[in-house]
């Protein structure tokens, strides 16, 4: 799973809602729509390699529109900075 094309297929795009924006500011988290087959470990590896950061925790949930991954970054990395690179703003 280390090829760039597979990493880009795991992370589809940022998932932006009022709740996710609040979590970004208060809890250093971002949400992404991901491939429904991706595991937490694959998601963590993909986010770390795409955005050159360290992930503290990955949680996932299945919703009607697909699979959403909530990524909490380690303290030295800002979710707002990563969000701007991911196209949230």
PyMOL Python script that loads the backbone (N, CA, C, O; Angstrom):
from pymol import cmd

cmd.read_pdbstr("""\
ATOM      1  N   UNK A   1       0.812  -1.211   0.000  1.00  0.00           N
ATOM      2  CA  UNK A   1       0.000   0.000   0.000  1.00  0.00           C
ATOM      3  C   UNK A   1       0.853   1.273   0.000  1.00  0.00           C
ATOM      4  O   UNK A   1       0.348   2.349   0.321  1.00  0.00           O
ATOM      5  N   UNK A   2       2.101   1.167  -0.345  1.00  0.00           N
ATOM      6  CA  UNK A   2       2.961   2.347  -0.252  1.00  0.00           C
ATOM      7  C   UNK A   2       3.044   3.131  -1.556  1.00  0.00           C
ATOM      8  O   UNK A   2       3.707   4.167  -1.600  1.00  0.00           O
ATOM      9  N   UNK A   3       2.394   2.670  -2.612  1.00  0.00           N
ATOM     10  CA  UNK A   3       2.453   3.415  -3.860  1.00  0.00           C
ATOM     11  C   UNK A   3       1.554   4.646  -3.784  1.00  0.00           C
ATOM     12  O   UNK A   3       0.484   4.585  -3.177  1.00  0.00           O
ATOM     13  N   UNK A   4       1.961   5.752  -4.383  1.00  0.00           N
ATOM     14  CA  UNK A   4       1.186   6.991  -4.305  1.00  0.00           C
ATOM     15  C   UNK A   4      -0.239   6.856  -4.830  1.00  0.00           C
ATOM     16  O   UNK A   4      -1.153   7.476  -4.288  1.00  0.00           O
ATOM     17  N   UNK A   5      -0.443   6.061  -5.871  1.00  0.00           N
ATOM     18  CA  UNK A   5      -1.788   5.951  -6.419  1.00  0.00           C
ATOM     19  C   UNK A   5      -2.740   5.305  -5.423  1.00  0.00           C
ATOM     20  O   UNK A   5      -3.897   5.715  -5.328  1.00  0.00           O
ATOM     21  N   UNK A   6      -2.283   4.311  -4.683  1.00  0.00           N
ATOM     22  CA  UNK A   6      -3.145   3.678  -3.695  1.00  0.00           C
ATOM     23  C   UNK A   6      -3.431   4.615  -2.532  1.00  0.00           C
ATOM     24  O   UNK A   6      -4.552   4.631  -2.023  1.00  0.00           O
ATOM     25  N   UNK A   7      -2.453   5.392  -2.100  1.00  0.00           N
ATOM     26  CA  UNK A   7      -2.682   6.355  -1.014  1.00  0.00           C
ATOM     27  C   UNK A   7      -3.761   7.342  -1.417  1.00  0.00           C
ATOM     28  O   UNK A   7      -4.630   7.681  -0.613  1.00  0.00           O
ATOM     29  N   UNK A   8      -3.709   7.803  -2.659  1.00  0.00           N
ATOM     30  CA  UNK A   8      -4.693   8.781  -3.112  1.00  0.00           C
ATOM     31  C   UNK A   8      -6.076   8.155  -3.253  1.00  0.00           C
ATOM     32  O   UNK A   8      -7.078   8.865  -3.173  1.00  0.00           O
ATOM     33  N   UNK A   9      -6.152   6.870  -3.456  1.00  0.00           N
ATOM     34  CA  UNK A   9      -7.448   6.215  -3.544  1.00  0.00           C
ATOM     35  C   UNK A   9      -8.048   5.980  -2.166  1.00  0.00           C
ATOM     36  O   UNK A   9      -9.270   5.882  -2.048  1.00  0.00           O
ATOM     37  N   UNK A  10      -7.234   5.886  -1.122  1.00  0.00           N
ATOM     38  CA  UNK A  10      -7.759   5.681   0.238  1.00  0.00           C
ATOM     39  C   UNK A  10      -8.452   6.948   0.723  1.00  0.00           C
ATOM     40  O   UNK A  10      -9.580   6.886   1.212  1.00  0.00           O
ATOM     41  N   UNK A  11      -7.797   8.086   0.594  1.00  0.00           N
ATOM     42  CA  UNK A  11      -8.352   9.365   1.030  1.00  0.00           C
ATOM     43  C   UNK A  11      -9.053  10.002  -0.168  1.00  0.00           C
ATOM     44  O   UNK A  11      -8.406  10.378  -1.146  1.00  0.00           O
ATOM     45  N   UNK A  12     -10.372  10.119  -0.088  1.00  0.00           N
ATOM     46  CA  UNK A  12     -11.121  10.706  -1.197  1.00  0.00           C
ATOM     47  C   UNK A  12     -11.079  12.238  -1.142  1.00  0.00           C
ATOM     48  O   UNK A  12     -10.603  12.890  -2.072  1.00  0.00           O
ATOM     49  N   UNK A  13     -11.586  12.801  -0.032  1.00  0.00           N
ATOM     50  CA  UNK A  13     -11.587  14.253   0.140  1.00  0.00           C
ATOM     51  C   UNK A  13     -11.936  14.575   1.586  1.00  0.00           C
ATOM     52  O   UNK A  13     -12.389  13.715   2.340  1.00  0.00           O
ATOM     53  N   UNK A  14     -11.716  15.830   1.954  1.00  0.00           N
ATOM     54  CA  UNK A  14     -12.064  16.281   3.305  1.00  0.00           C
ATOM     55  C   UNK A  14     -13.580  16.317   3.447  1.00  0.00           C
ATOM     56  O   UNK A  14     -14.298  16.596   2.487  1.00  0.00           O
ATOM     57  N   UNK A  15     -14.057  16.034   4.648  1.00  0.00           N
ATOM     58  CA  UNK A  15     -15.491  16.049   4.956  1.00  0.00           C
ATOM     59  C   UNK A  15     -15.731  17.231   5.880  1.00  0.00           C
ATOM     60  O   UNK A  15     -15.297  17.222   7.032  1.00  0.00           O
ATOM     61  N   UNK A  16     -16.423  18.252   5.376  1.00  0.00           N
ATOM     62  CA  UNK A  16     -16.556  19.506   6.113  1.00  0.00           C
ATOM     63  C   UNK A  16     -18.005  19.721   6.536  1.00  0.00           C
ATOM     64  O   UNK A  16     -18.910  19.798   5.705  1.00  0.00           O
ATOM     65  N   UNK A  17     -18.201  19.817   7.854  1.00  0.00           N
ATOM     66  CA  UNK A  17     -19.489  20.164   8.443  1.00  0.00           C
ATOM     67  C   UNK A  17     -19.211  21.152   9.570  1.00  0.00           C
ATOM     68  O   UNK A  17     -18.054  21.417   9.896  1.00  0.00           O
ATOM     69  N   UNK A  18     -20.264  21.692  10.160  1.00  0.00           N
ATOM     70  CA  UNK A  18     -20.057  22.587  11.307  1.00  0.00           C
ATOM     71  C   UNK A  18     -19.362  21.845  12.431  1.00  0.00           C
ATOM     72  O   UNK A  18     -18.455  22.382  13.065  1.00  0.00           O
ATOM     73  N   UNK A  19     -19.782  20.614  12.681  1.00  0.00           N
ATOM     74  CA  UNK A  19     -19.174  19.816  13.746  1.00  0.00           C
ATOM     75  C   UNK A  19     -17.697  19.551  13.464  1.00  0.00           C
ATOM     76  O   UNK A  19     -16.866  19.657  14.366  1.00  0.00           O
ATOM     77  N   UNK A  20     -17.366  19.209  12.223  1.00  0.00           N
ATOM     78  CA  UNK A  20     -15.963  18.921  11.905  1.00  0.00           C
ATOM     79  C   UNK A  20     -15.105  20.182  12.007  1.00  0.00           C
ATOM     80  O   UNK A  20     -13.940  20.098  12.394  1.00  0.00           O
ATOM     81  N   UNK A  21     -15.658  21.348  11.666  1.00  0.00           N
ATOM     82  CA  UNK A  21     -14.904  22.594  11.812  1.00  0.00           C
ATOM     83  C   UNK A  21     -14.655  22.900  13.288  1.00  0.00           C
ATOM     84  O   UNK A  21     -13.574  23.366  13.649  1.00  0.00           O
ATOM     85  N   UNK A  22     -15.647  22.641  14.143  1.00  0.00           N
ATOM     86  CA  UNK A  22     -15.501  22.842  15.580  1.00  0.00           C
ATOM     87  C   UNK A  22     -14.447  21.897  16.147  1.00  0.00           C
ATOM     88  O   UNK A  22     -13.622  22.307  16.964  1.00  0.00           O
ATOM     89  N   UNK A  23     -14.469  20.623  15.715  1.00  0.00           N
ATOM     90  CA  UNK A  23     -13.474  19.656  16.178  1.00  0.00           C
ATOM     91  C   UNK A  23     -12.074  20.044  15.718  1.00  0.00           C
ATOM     92  O   UNK A  23     -11.098  19.819  16.432  1.00  0.00           O
ATOM     93  N   UNK A  24     -11.977  20.628  14.524  1.00  0.00           N
ATOM     94  CA  UNK A  24     -10.675  21.047  14.019  1.00  0.00           C
ATOM     95  C   UNK A  24     -10.074  22.107  14.935  1.00  0.00           C
ATOM     96  O   UNK A  24      -8.886  22.053  15.252  1.00  0.00           O
ATOM     97  N   UNK A  25     -10.882  23.061  15.357  1.00  0.00           N
ATOM     98  CA  UNK A  25     -10.391  24.143  16.206  1.00  0.00           C
ATOM     99  C   UNK A  25     -10.142  23.690  17.641  1.00  0.00           C
ATOM    100  O   UNK A  25      -9.122  24.044  18.231  1.00  0.00           O
ATOM    101  N   UNK A  26     -11.055  22.917  18.205  1.00  0.00           N
ATOM    102  CA  UNK A  26     -10.979  22.570  19.628  1.00  0.00           C
ATOM    103  C   UNK A  26     -10.177  21.320  19.936  1.00  0.00           C
ATOM    104  O   UNK A  26      -9.505  21.259  20.966  1.00  0.00           O
ATOM    105  N   UNK A  27     -10.233  20.309  19.054  1.00  0.00           N
ATOM    106  CA  UNK A  27      -9.641  19.011  19.366  1.00  0.00           C
ATOM    107  C   UNK A  27      -8.546  18.569  18.407  1.00  0.00           C
ATOM    108  O   UNK A  27      -8.077  17.435  18.501  1.00  0.00           O
ATOM    109  N   UNK A  28      -8.125  19.436  17.484  1.00  0.00           N
ATOM    110  CA  UNK A  28      -7.057  19.130  16.536  1.00  0.00           C
ATOM    111  C   UNK A  28      -7.399  17.908  15.674  1.00  0.00           C
ATOM    112  O   UNK A  28      -6.567  17.019  15.492  1.00  0.00           O
ATOM    113  N   UNK A  29      -8.639  17.870  15.141  1.00  0.00           N
ATOM    114  CA  UNK A  29      -9.119  16.748  14.336  1.00  0.00           C
ATOM    115  C   UNK A  29      -9.585  17.224  12.966  1.00  0.00           C
ATOM    116  O   UNK A  29     -10.021  18.363  12.794  1.00  0.00           O
ATOM    117  N   UNK A  30      -9.479  16.319  12.000  1.00  0.00           N
ATOM    118  CA  UNK A  30     -10.038  16.525  10.663  1.00  0.00           C
ATOM    119  C   UNK A  30     -10.811  15.276  10.266  1.00  0.00           C
ATOM    120  O   UNK A  30     -10.509  14.177  10.732  1.00  0.00           O
ATOM    121  N   UNK A  31     -11.807  15.446   9.405  1.00  0.00           N
ATOM    122  CA  UNK A  31     -12.564  14.307   8.899  1.00  0.00           C
ATOM    123  C   UNK A  31     -12.364  14.190   7.394  1.00  0.00           C
ATOM    124  O   UNK A  31     -12.311  15.188   6.675  1.00  0.00           O
ATOM    125  N   UNK A  32     -12.254  12.948   6.940  1.00  0.00           N
ATOM    126  CA  UNK A  32     -12.073  12.658   5.520  1.00  0.00           C
ATOM    127  C   UNK A  32     -13.041  11.570   5.095  1.00  0.00           C
ATOM    128  O   UNK A  32     -13.347  10.664   5.871  1.00  0.00           O
ATOM    129  N   UNK A  33     -13.527  11.659   3.853  1.00  0.00           N
ATOM    130  CA  UNK A  33     -14.248  10.557   3.250  1.00  0.00           C
ATOM    131  C   UNK A  33     -13.176   9.614   2.716  1.00  0.00           C
ATOM    132  O   UNK A  33     -12.272  10.032   1.993  1.00  0.00           O
ATOM    133  N   UNK A  34     -13.284   8.337   3.079  1.00  0.00           N
ATOM    134  CA  UNK A  34     -12.259   7.362   2.704  1.00  0.00           C
ATOM    135  C   UNK A  34     -12.901   6.167   1.998  1.00  0.00           C
ATOM    136  O   UNK A  34     -14.118   5.988   2.030  1.00  0.00           O
ATOM    137  N   UNK A  35     -12.066   5.366   1.369  1.00  0.00           N
ATOM    138  CA  UNK A  35     -12.520   4.136   0.727  1.00  0.00           C
ATOM    139  C   UNK A  35     -13.112   3.212   1.786  1.00  0.00           C
ATOM    140  O   UNK A  35     -12.522   3.041   2.853  1.00  0.00           O
ATOM    141  N   UNK A  36     -14.252   2.622   1.510  1.00  0.00           N
ATOM    142  CA  UNK A  36     -14.934   1.793   2.506  1.00  0.00           C
ATOM    143  C   UNK A  36     -14.159   0.529   2.859  1.00  0.00           C
ATOM    144  O   UNK A  36     -14.447  -0.100   3.877  1.00  0.00           O
ATOM    145  N   UNK A  37     -13.186   0.144   2.044  1.00  0.00           N
ATOM    146  CA  UNK A  37     -12.379  -1.053   2.323  1.00  0.00           C
ATOM    147  C   UNK A  37     -11.135  -0.750   3.135  1.00  0.00           C
ATOM    148  O   UNK A  37     -10.476  -1.680   3.600  1.00  0.00           O
ATOM    149  N   UNK A  38     -10.785   0.523   3.325  1.00  0.00           N
ATOM    150  CA  UNK A  38      -9.537   0.899   3.992  1.00  0.00           C
ATOM    151  C   UNK A  38      -9.617   0.629   5.494  1.00  0.00           C
ATOM    152  O   UNK A  38     -10.640   0.877   6.132  1.00  0.00           O
ATOM    153  N   UNK A  39      -8.524   0.120   6.039  1.00  0.00           N
ATOM    154  CA  UNK A  39      -8.434  -0.102   7.484  1.00  0.00           C
ATOM    155  C   UNK A  39      -7.913   1.155   8.158  1.00  0.00           C
ATOM    156  O   UNK A  39      -7.423   2.068   7.493  1.00  0.00           O
ATOM    157  N   UNK A  40      -8.021   1.200   9.481  1.00  0.00           N
ATOM    158  CA  UNK A  40      -7.501   2.361  10.220  1.00  0.00           C
ATOM    159  C   UNK A  40      -6.005   2.530   9.997  1.00  0.00           C
ATOM    160  O   UNK A  40      -5.525   3.653   9.845  1.00  0.00           O
ATOM    161  N   UNK A  41      -5.268   1.432   9.977  1.00  0.00           N
ATOM    162  CA  UNK A  41      -3.818   1.507   9.770  1.00  0.00           C
ATOM    163  C   UNK A  41      -3.487   2.067   8.394  1.00  0.00           C
ATOM    164  O   UNK A  41      -2.572   2.880   8.260  1.00  0.00           O
ATOM    165  N   UNK A  42      -4.222   1.643   7.370  1.00  0.00           N
ATOM    166  CA  UNK A  42      -3.992   2.161   6.015  1.00  0.00           C
ATOM    167  C   UNK A  42      -4.338   3.635   5.926  1.00  0.00           C
ATOM    168  O   UNK A  42      -3.635   4.399   5.265  1.00  0.00           O
ATOM    169  N   UNK A  43      -5.414   4.041   6.586  1.00  0.00           N
ATOM    170  CA  UNK A  43      -5.802   5.447   6.593  1.00  0.00           C
ATOM    171  C   UNK A  43      -4.743   6.288   7.273  1.00  0.00           C
ATOM    172  O   UNK A  43      -4.376   7.353   6.774  1.00  0.00           O
ATOM    173  N   UNK A  44      -4.244   5.817   8.417  1.00  0.00           N
ATOM    174  CA  UNK A  44      -3.193   6.542   9.148  1.00  0.00           C
ATOM    175  C   UNK A  44      -1.953   6.705   8.276  1.00  0.00           C
ATOM    176  O   UNK A  44      -1.400   7.801   8.181  1.00  0.00           O
ATOM    177  N   UNK A  45      -1.519   5.625   7.643  1.00  0.00           N
ATOM    178  CA  UNK A  45      -0.336   5.672   6.789  1.00  0.00           C
ATOM    179  C   UNK A  45      -0.539   6.640   5.621  1.00  0.00           C
ATOM    180  O   UNK A  45       0.366   7.401   5.279  1.00  0.00           O
ATOM    181  N   UNK A  46      -1.719   6.610   5.014  1.00  0.00           N
ATOM    182  CA  UNK A  46      -2.003   7.483   3.869  1.00  0.00           C
ATOM    183  C   UNK A  46      -1.983   8.953   4.275  1.00  0.00           C
ATOM    184  O   UNK A  46      -1.399   9.778   3.573  1.00  0.00           O
ATOM    185  N   UNK A  47      -2.621   9.294   5.413  1.00  0.00           N
ATOM    186  CA  UNK A  47      -2.663  10.690   5.872  1.00  0.00           C
ATOM    187  C   UNK A  47      -1.255  11.166   6.225  1.00  0.00           C
ATOM    188  O   UNK A  47      -0.862  12.271   5.852  1.00  0.00           O
ATOM    189  N   UNK A  48      -0.493  10.333   6.944  1.00  0.00           N
ATOM    190  CA  UNK A  48       0.868  10.732   7.325  1.00  0.00           C
ATOM    191  C   UNK A  48       1.750  10.954   6.107  1.00  0.00           C
ATOM    192  O   UNK A  48       2.549  11.890   6.099  1.00  0.00           O
ATOM    193  N   UNK A  49       1.631  10.130   5.084  1.00  0.00           N
ATOM    194  CA  UNK A  49       2.480  10.301   3.910  1.00  0.00           C
ATOM    195  C   UNK A  49       2.008  11.451   3.018  1.00  0.00           C
ATOM    196  O   UNK A  49       2.833  12.153   2.434  1.00  0.00           O
ATOM    197  N   UNK A  50       0.695  11.653   2.906  1.00  0.00           N
ATOM    198  CA  UNK A  50       0.191  12.739   2.056  1.00  0.00           C
ATOM    199  C   UNK A  50       0.473  14.117   2.646  1.00  0.00           C
ATOM    200  O   UNK A  50       0.813  15.046   1.913  1.00  0.00           O
ATOM    201  N   UNK A  51       0.334  14.257   3.967  1.00  0.00           N
ATOM    202  CA  UNK A  51       0.424  15.582   4.594  1.00  0.00           C
ATOM    203  C   UNK A  51       1.648  15.759   5.484  1.00  0.00           C
ATOM    204  O   UNK A  51       1.741  16.759   6.197  1.00  0.00           O
ATOM    205  N   UNK A  52       2.589  14.819   5.464  1.00  0.00           N
ATOM    206  CA  UNK A  52       3.821  14.896   6.240  1.00  0.00           C
ATOM    207  C   UNK A  52       3.548  15.305   7.691  1.00  0.00           C
ATOM    208  O   UNK A  52       4.021  16.341   8.157  1.00  0.00           O
ATOM    209  N   UNK A  53       2.780  14.477   8.389  1.00  0.00           N
ATOM    210  CA  UNK A  53       2.390  14.764   9.763  1.00  0.00           C
ATOM    211  C   UNK A  53       2.386  13.458  10.552  1.00  0.00           C
ATOM    212  O   UNK A  53       2.642  12.390   9.996  1.00  0.00           O
ATOM    213  N   UNK A  54       2.096  13.547  11.839  1.00  0.00           N
ATOM    214  CA  UNK A  54       1.949  12.371  12.686  1.00  0.00           C
ATOM    215  C   UNK A  54       0.518  12.309  13.199  1.00  0.00           C
ATOM    216  O   UNK A  54      -0.011  13.297  13.709  1.00  0.00           O
ATOM    217  N   UNK A  55      -0.101  11.153  13.064  1.00  0.00           N
ATOM    218  CA  UNK A  55      -1.480  10.936  13.482  1.00  0.00           C
ATOM    219  C   UNK A  55      -1.486  10.306  14.864  1.00  0.00           C
ATOM    220  O   UNK A  55      -0.772   9.334  15.111  1.00  0.00           O
ATOM    221  N   UNK A  56      -2.292  10.859  15.766  1.00  0.00           N
ATOM    222  CA  UNK A  56      -2.420  10.295  17.109  1.00  0.00           C
ATOM    223  C   UNK A  56      -3.466   9.188  17.143  1.00  0.00           C
ATOM    224  O   UNK A  56      -3.265   8.167  17.800  1.00  0.00           O
ATOM    225  N   UNK A  57      -4.585   9.380  16.439  1.00  0.00           N
ATOM    226  CA  UNK A  57      -5.667   8.399  16.499  1.00  0.00           C
ATOM    227  C   UNK A  57      -6.548   8.491  15.261  1.00  0.00           C
ATOM    228  O   UNK A  57      -6.765   9.574  14.717  1.00  0.00           O
ATOM    229  N   UNK A  58      -7.051   7.345  14.826  1.00  0.00           N
ATOM    230  CA  UNK A  58      -7.988   7.275  13.703  1.00  0.00           C
ATOM    231  C   UNK A  58      -9.248   6.554  14.184  1.00  0.00           C
ATOM    232  O   UNK A  58      -9.175   5.447  14.718  1.00  0.00           O
ATOM    233  N   UNK A  59     -10.391   7.188  13.991  1.00  0.00           N
ATOM    234  CA  UNK A  59     -11.668   6.521  14.229  1.00  0.00           C
ATOM    235  C   UNK A  59     -12.462   6.573  12.933  1.00  0.00           C
ATOM    236  O   UNK A  59     -12.326   7.512  12.148  1.00  0.00           O
ATOM    237  N   UNK A  60     -13.289   5.564  12.714  1.00  0.00           N
ATOM    238  CA  UNK A  60     -14.076   5.517  11.488  1.00  0.00           C
ATOM    239  C   UNK A  60     -15.542   5.298  11.810  1.00  0.00           C
ATOM    240  O   UNK A  60     -15.900   4.750  12.853  1.00  0.00           O
ATOM    241  N   UNK A  61     -16.370   5.739  10.893  1.00  0.00           N
ATOM    242  CA  UNK A  61     -17.809   5.485  11.005  1.00  0.00           C
ATOM    243  C   UNK A  61     -18.366   5.300   9.601  1.00  0.00           C
ATOM    244  O   UNK A  61     -17.901   5.908   8.637  1.00  0.00           O
ATOM    245  N   UNK A  62     -19.368   4.448   9.518  1.00  0.00           N
ATOM    246  CA  UNK A  62     -20.036   4.195   8.248  1.00  0.00           C
ATOM    247  C   UNK A  62     -21.332   4.998   8.248  1.00  0.00           C
ATOM    248  O   UNK A  62     -22.150   4.881   9.161  1.00  0.00           O
ATOM    249  N   UNK A  63     -21.507   5.810   7.217  1.00  0.00           N
ATOM    250  CA  UNK A  63     -22.727   6.605   7.062  1.00  0.00           C
ATOM    251  C   UNK A  63     -23.356   6.236   5.716  1.00  0.00           C
ATOM    252  O   UNK A  63     -22.774   5.483   4.935  1.00  0.00           O
ATOM    253  N   UNK A  64     -24.518   6.761   5.461  1.00  0.00           N
ATOM    254  CA  UNK A  64     -25.241   6.427   4.226  1.00  0.00           C
ATOM    255  C   UNK A  64     -24.412   6.723   2.980  1.00  0.00           C
ATOM    256  O   UNK A  64     -24.490   5.995   1.990  1.00  0.00           O
ATOM    257  N   UNK A  65     -23.619   7.794   3.029  1.00  0.00           N
ATOM    258  CA  UNK A  65     -22.857   8.200   1.850  1.00  0.00           C
ATOM    259  C   UNK A  65     -21.496   7.526   1.744  1.00  0.00           C
ATOM    260  O   UNK A  65     -20.813   7.710   0.737  1.00  0.00           O
ATOM    261  N   UNK A  66     -21.076   6.754   2.739  1.00  0.00           N
ATOM    262  CA  UNK A  66     -19.786   6.076   2.674  1.00  0.00           C
ATOM    263  C   UNK A  66     -19.124   5.958   4.034  1.00  0.00           C
ATOM    264  O   UNK A  66     -19.802   5.891   5.060  1.00  0.00           O
ATOM    265  N   UNK A  67     -17.809   5.932   4.041  1.00  0.00           N
ATOM    266  CA  UNK A  67     -17.029   5.772   5.268  1.00  0.00           C
ATOM    267  C   UNK A  67     -16.320   7.082   5.578  1.00  0.00           C
ATOM    268  O   UNK A  67     -15.662   7.661   4.713  1.00  0.00           O
ATOM    269  N   UNK A  68     -16.456   7.546   6.819  1.00  0.00           N
ATOM    270  CA  UNK A  68     -15.831   8.791   7.270  1.00  0.00           C
ATOM    271  C   UNK A  68     -14.765   8.442   8.299  1.00  0.00           C
ATOM    272  O   UNK A  68     -15.034   7.700   9.244  1.00  0.00           O
ATOM    273  N   UNK A  69     -13.563   8.970   8.124  1.00  0.00           N
ATOM    274  CA  UNK A  69     -12.481   8.773   9.088  1.00  0.00           C
ATOM    275  C   UNK A  69     -12.226  10.092   9.812  1.00  0.00           C
ATOM    276  O   UNK A  69     -12.051  11.135   9.182  1.00  0.00           O
ATOM    277  N   UNK A  70     -12.206  10.032  11.142  1.00  0.00           N
ATOM    278  CA  UNK A  70     -11.849  11.188  11.950  1.00  0.00           C
ATOM    279  C   UNK A  70     -10.407  10.996  12.388  1.00  0.00           C
ATOM    280  O   UNK A  70     -10.069   9.997  13.022  1.00  0.00           O
ATOM    281  N   UNK A  71      -9.562  11.955  12.048  1.00  0.00           N
ATOM    282  CA  UNK A  71      -8.127  11.869  12.312  1.00  0.00           C
ATOM    283  C   UNK A  71      -7.770  12.889  13.374  1.00  0.00           C
ATOM    284  O   UNK A  71      -8.012  14.082  13.192  1.00  0.00           O
ATOM    285  N   UNK A  72      -7.192  12.435  14.493  1.00  0.00           N
ATOM    286  CA  UNK A  72      -6.662  13.362  15.499  1.00  0.00           C
ATOM    287  C   UNK A  72      -5.153  13.392  15.336  1.00  0.00           C
ATOM    288  O   UNK A  72      -4.491  12.354  15.347  1.00  0.00           O
ATOM    289  N   UNK A  73      -4.620  14.598  15.185  1.00  0.00           N
ATOM    290  CA  UNK A  73      -3.188  14.776  14.962  1.00  0.00           C
ATOM    291  C   UNK A  73      -2.460  14.968  16.279  1.00  0.00           C
ATOM    292  O   UNK A  73      -3.045  15.410  17.268  1.00  0.00           O
ATOM    293  N   UNK A  74      -1.165  14.629  16.283  1.00  0.00           N
ATOM    294  CA  UNK A  74      -0.364  14.865  17.472  1.00  0.00           C
ATOM    295  C   UNK A  74      -0.229  16.366  17.696  1.00  0.00           C
ATOM    296  O   UNK A  74      -0.391  17.161  16.770  1.00  0.00           O
ATOM    297  N   UNK A  75       0.070  16.743  18.936  1.00  0.00           N
ATOM    298  CA  UNK A  75       0.043  18.153  19.356  1.00  0.00           C
ATOM    299  C   UNK A  75       0.919  19.068  18.511  1.00  0.00           C
ATOM    300  O   UNK A  75       0.574  20.231  18.300  1.00  0.00           O
ATOM    301  N   UNK A  76       2.043  18.561  18.029  1.00  0.00           N
ATOM    302  CA  UNK A  76       2.959  19.438  17.277  1.00  0.00           C
ATOM    303  C   UNK A  76       2.480  19.733  15.855  1.00  0.00           C
ATOM    304  O   UNK A  76       3.107  20.523  15.149  1.00  0.00           O
ATOM    305  N   UNK A  77       1.384  19.113  15.423  1.00  0.00           N
ATOM    306  CA  UNK A  77       0.825  19.353  14.089  1.00  0.00           C
ATOM    307  C   UNK A  77      -0.551  19.998  14.227  1.00  0.00           C
ATOM    308  O   UNK A  77      -1.378  19.544  15.018  1.00  0.00           O
ATOM    309  N   UNK A  78      -0.788  21.039  13.468  1.00  0.00           N
ATOM    310  CA  UNK A  78      -2.042  21.780  13.543  1.00  0.00           C
ATOM    311  C   UNK A  78      -3.034  21.267  12.499  1.00  0.00           C
ATOM    312  O   UNK A  78      -2.723  21.216  11.309  1.00  0.00           O
ATOM    313  N   UNK A  79      -4.219  20.891  12.951  1.00  0.00           N
ATOM    314  CA  UNK A  79      -5.267  20.436  12.032  1.00  0.00           C
ATOM    315  C   UNK A  79      -5.665  21.554  11.072  1.00  0.00           C
ATOM    316  O   UNK A  79      -6.034  21.281   9.930  1.00  0.00           O
ATOM    317  N   UNK A  80      -5.596  22.799  11.517  1.00  0.00           N
ATOM    318  CA  UNK A  80      -5.934  23.919  10.638  1.00  0.00           C
ATOM    319  C   UNK A  80      -4.951  24.040   9.484  1.00  0.00           C
ATOM    320  O   UNK A  80      -5.359  24.281   8.347  1.00  0.00           O
ATOM    321  N   UNK A  81      -3.650  23.875   9.762  1.00  0.00           N
ATOM    322  CA  UNK A  81      -2.648  23.925   8.695  1.00  0.00           C
ATOM    323  C   UNK A  81      -2.834  22.766   7.705  1.00  0.00           C
ATOM    324  O   UNK A  81      -2.773  22.954   6.490  1.00  0.00           O
ATOM    325  N   UNK A  82      -3.058  21.586   8.246  1.00  0.00           N
ATOM    326  CA  UNK A  82      -3.255  20.419   7.387  1.00  0.00           C
ATOM    327  C   UNK A  82      -4.561  20.560   6.615  1.00  0.00           C
ATOM    328  O   UNK A  82      -4.632  20.179   5.446  1.00  0.00           O
ATOM    329  N   UNK A  83      -5.586  21.098   7.248  1.00  0.00           N
ATOM    330  CA  UNK A  83      -6.857  21.329   6.584  1.00  0.00           C
ATOM    331  C   UNK A  83      -6.733  22.281   5.411  1.00  0.00           C
ATOM    332  O   UNK A  83      -7.381  22.092   4.382  1.00  0.00           O
ATOM    333  N   UNK A  84      -5.901  23.305   5.559  1.00  0.00           N
ATOM    334  CA  UNK A  84      -5.724  24.237   4.449  1.00  0.00           C
ATOM    335  C   UNK A  84      -5.025  23.541   3.277  1.00  0.00           C
ATOM    336  O   UNK A  84      -5.320  23.836   2.119  1.00  0.00           O
ATOM    337  N   UNK A  85      -4.099  22.616   3.571  1.00  0.00           N
ATOM    338  CA  UNK A  85      -3.441  21.854   2.505  1.00  0.00           C
ATOM    339  C   UNK A  85      -4.397  20.849   1.871  1.00  0.00           C
ATOM    340  O   UNK A  85      -4.259  20.507   0.696  1.00  0.00           O
ATOM    341  N   UNK A  86      -5.374  20.373   2.661  1.00  0.00           N
ATOM    342  CA  UNK A  86      -6.334  19.380   2.166  1.00  0.00           C
ATOM    343  C   UNK A  86      -7.491  20.025   1.405  1.00  0.00           C
ATOM    344  O   UNK A  86      -8.315  19.323   0.819  1.00  0.00           O
ATOM    345  N   UNK A  87      -7.556  21.344   1.409  1.00  0.00           N
ATOM    346  CA  UNK A  87      -8.594  22.029   0.655  1.00  0.00           C
ATOM    347  C   UNK A  87      -9.856  22.304   1.445  1.00  0.00           C
ATOM    348  O   UNK A  87     -10.921  22.491   0.857  1.00  0.00           O
ATOM    349  N   UNK A  88      -9.760  22.333   2.775  1.00  0.00           N
ATOM    350  CA  UNK A  88     -10.926  22.614   3.606  1.00  0.00           C
ATOM    351  C   UNK A  88     -11.336  24.082   3.485  1.00  0.00           C
ATOM    352  O   UNK A  88     -12.524  24.404   3.494  1.00  0.00           O
ATOM    353  N   UNK A  89     -10.351  24.962   3.373  1.00  0.00           N
ATOM    354  CA  UNK A  89     -10.646  26.396   3.343  1.00  0.00           C
ATOM    355  C   UNK A  89     -10.674  26.910   1.916  1.00  0.00           C
ATOM    356  O   UNK A  89     -10.907  28.098   1.691  1.00  0.00           O
TER     357      UNK A  89
END
""", "prot")
cmd.dss("prot")
cmd.show_as("cartoon", "prot")
cmd.util.cbc("prot")
cmd.orient("prot")
